[in-house]
Structure formats: C-alpha cells, structure tokens
Amino acid sequence: MRRLTYLNNRYYDPATGVFVSVDPLVGKTGTPYLYANGSPVTISDPFGLDACGDSDATVTTSGYQSCIQAAADAADAAAAAAAAASKPPSPGKGYTWSCGSEGMFSKSGCDWSNPGPFSWLGLLMDILRIDAPAHGSAPAPPARLPGPKDAPRLWTDILTGFGKGADGGGAMACGSIEGSVGIGTASATECAMADTKGLAGLTTVGAGPSVGTPGLSGSVGVAVSNSDAEGISHWAMCGNAAGGAGVGGSGALCGSIYYNDVTTEWSYSGAWSFYAGVSVTTPSGSVGYSYTYTWVDRWISWPWA
C-alpha cells in the first residue's frame, strides 16, 4: 500500500511526485496536481496550495516567511470556503425524510416540493438537527454518508475485528427509547460512562431498517466497550434486536466507523460497544441494523489520565 503525505490541504504521493487531488487554488496556480509547480529542488509547497520558492520576493528569508504566511492565509480561506459550501441547509429544508438516493445522503432532492426516495440516513440527519440545540451546532455530514451498500462490509468488519483494538475501555449505565414499525427502527439513548479517562455522558440517536412487528419500548440496561467515550463518539453501525409483551428485552452490538477522504469509503475503527437491557414494551419483536451518532460530554477527568 502506498504511503501518502498530508500537507495541510491535500495528500501528496511521494511515489509519483504529485498530489492525489486538485489544487483548491488551481485558478491561480494553473497546476492542478504538481508539487511545488514541478520544481521541488528550489520551491516548497508546505500547504498543498500556492508554492513558495526562489522567485519574486521569496529569495530572502523574510520574503519566504511572507510567502508561507500568504499560503497559510490561503489555506484558511480555502477551508472557510469549503465549510461554507458544505454547510447543512436550515432545518425543514435540508435533511428531510426524503433526502438522498439508495439510502445515502445527498444535497440534491432535499426539499418537500421535490421529494426523493426515503433515506434512513436523511431521517437520522433530521434527528441530529432537531437535537442540535442541546448539543451545540449540528455535525457537518461527511462527503458521503454510509448506506445499505456499505452495511454488509462494515458488519463483517465489526464481527471479525474485535482484536483490532481501541484506546481505553469502560462500562455504561443507559436508558433508551426504541420504536419499530416493521420496516424500520429508531432509538434515542442516554448513558453515563466510567472509562479510563474519567466520567462522561453520552447521547446517541439512530435509525435504520428492520424486520418485525410495530412496537414502542423504553429500556434500561448496561453496556461495555473496548474504548473510552471519545472513541465511540460520532458515527457507528449497530446490529439491533428487541422484543417482548409488557416486559421484554433489547440488545445492540455497535462498531464505530469513520469516513476516509482518500479512499472515499467508510471503515470500522476498531472500537465497539455492546448494550443489553430490560424493557417495558408493547407486544413486538424486531431485528435489524441502524446507523447512529453519539455526542460525548466529559464530566470528570481522572487526575492520572
């Protein structure tokens, strides 16, 4: 596997001597992929943007430093422009129940007047934006959200990757509300976690397809993880099962996942958690999987951590 070097804005491939993505400032530089304008001996390209070298005013130390600062400013401007371009639309107009295609989020078709196919990830992003005021700003979505076509590979990675490992470890006491409608399930969970770093609170929401009978339940239970709270925050894929009549049980095995900008794929991080609980439930039973998002609020840090 080739090793890439990250230069603040782009990945550089030393084997080929070029960047693997287009220069954000290509309109100015005119070189979409070249490192240091093709002259690495006399010019450097520390930000993957506008190169600095022995031309114009950059022959002096102060000139070179000015060029570096200009490149840093250009990097900040490019990052701000990218953030503005990917800013989620306002609630009710963006992450709607009908966003996306093939179960994956996209910005096209995200309007009640132009509904697209139903998307579980669109629904989850709706939940994230509704819940955002209690947790600060809503998370910006990655370039591509995981969809049904990612599920088999991710689930296989999770089931076979317990030995991959993660930082820390901990145990949780949780309360959860779960609902299923036969074709889908959604949940919201609050946990208090004691891990190798201290004490933390976790808030998780999730949605995904399922098979079973409609039902609604509230459960309390315990969970264990091979990771600290920060390691299981953000995105995860979970296998879920719940059932009962009056009194029941529920369980979930979750693996944390992350998006790789270079390979444009979702991958299993090596962090996992397992939840088991008892519930008060309407007569129901379901099995399925869901994608979840978890926020972490670190309450106490151990003095030695």
Secondary structure, DSSP 8 states (H G I E B T S, - for coil): ----EE-SSSEEETTTTEESS--TTHHHHS-SSBGGGG-TTTEE-TTSSS-EESSGGGGSHHHHHHHHHHHHHHHHHHHHHHHHHT----TTTSS-TT-SBTTB--STTEETTEE-S--HHHHHHHHHHHHGGGGSS-----SS---GGGHHHHHHHHHH-GGG--S--EEEEEEEEEEE-SSEEEEEEEEEEEESSEEEEEEEEEEEEEEE--EEEEEEEEEEESS-GGGG-EEEEEEEEEEEEEEEEEEEEEEEEEEETTTTEEEEEEEEEEEEEEEEEEEEEEEEEEEEEEEEEEEEE-TT-
